[in-house]
Amino acid sequence: MMQVTADEARKWLTEEIAQRLGVDPSEVPPDQYFDELDLDSTTALIMAGELESWLGFELGTTALWYHPTVEALAAHIAEECERRTTAA
């Protein structure tokens, strides 16, 4: 399992969303809600699966719901990685 910082997670999420929306990563505001970015639930599920593959563990189906921005989700990912590393 890898240790991911909030900055690394933010970069990954921003690039992934930008690619799916067909925009430059600079056009993805880190504090804008995912549903305001025109990400539908199918896209969110696909991204969650890719995110779990990248991280090496499952975040849980509600992670995007409870952390609905790039900034919030990136912080959550970093906390989860830290918690899992400490617990191991």
C-alpha positions in Angstrom: 0.0 0.0 0.0 1.3 3.4 -0.9 1.3 6.6 1.3 -0.4 9.3 -0.6 -0.3 13.0 0.4 -3.2 15.4 0.0 -1.2 17.1 -2.8 -0.7 13.9 -4.7 -4.4 13.0 -4.3 -5.5 16.4 -5.4 -3.3 16.2 -8.5 -4.6 12.8 -9.4 -8.2 13.8 -8.9 -7.8 17.0 -10.8 -6.2 15.3 -13.8 -8.8 12.5 -13.8 -11.7 14.9 -13.7 -10.2 17.2 -16.3 -9.6 14.3 -18.7 -13.2 13.1 -18.2 -14.6 16.6 -18.8 -12.2 17.3 -21.7 -10.8 20.4 -20.1 -7.4 21.6 -18.8 -6.6 20.6 -15.2 -6.4 24.3 -14.3 -10.1 24.6 -15.1 -11.1 22.1 -12.3 -11.7 24.2 -9.1 -10.5 22.2 -6.1 -13.4 23.5 -4.0 -16.2 23.0 -6.5 -18.7 20.2 -5.7 -18.4 17.2 -7.9 -22.0 17.4 -9.0 -21.4 21.0 -10.2 -18.7 19.6 -12.4 -21.2 17.6 -14.4 -19.9 14.3 -13.1 -22.7 11.8 -13.2 -23.0 8.9 -10.8 -21.7 6.4 -13.3 -18.6 8.5 -13.9 -18.2 8.9 -10.1 -18.3 5.1 -9.7 -15.8 4.5 -12.4 -13.5 7.1 -10.9 -13.9 5.6 -7.5 -12.8 2.2 -8.9 -9.8 3.7 -10.6 -8.9 5.6 -7.4 -9.1 2.4 -5.4 -6.8 0.7 -7.9 -4.3 3.6 -7.6 -4.4 3.6 -3.8 -4.5 -0.1 -3.3 -7.5 -0.1 -1.0 -11.2 0.6 -1.1 -12.3 4.0 0.1 -16.0 3.1 0.5 -18.9 4.0 -1.6 -19.8 7.1 0.4 -16.4 8.7 0.2 -17.4 10.9 -2.7 -20.7 11.8 -1.0 -19.1 12.8 2.3 -16.1 14.5 0.7 -17.8 16.1 -2.4 -14.9 18.3 -3.6 -11.4 17.6 -4.9 -10.0 19.4 -1.8 -12.1 17.5 0.7 -11.6 14.1 -1.0 -7.8 14.6 -1.3 -7.6 15.4 2.4 -9.7 12.3 3.3 -7.5 10.1 1.1 -4.3 11.4 2.8 -5.9 10.8 6.2 -6.9 7.2 5.2 -3.5 6.5 3.9 -1.9 7.8 7.1 -4.3 5.8 9.2 -3.7 2.6 7.3 0.0 3.0 7.4 0.0 3.6 11.1 -2.3 0.7 11.8 -0.1 -1.7 9.7 
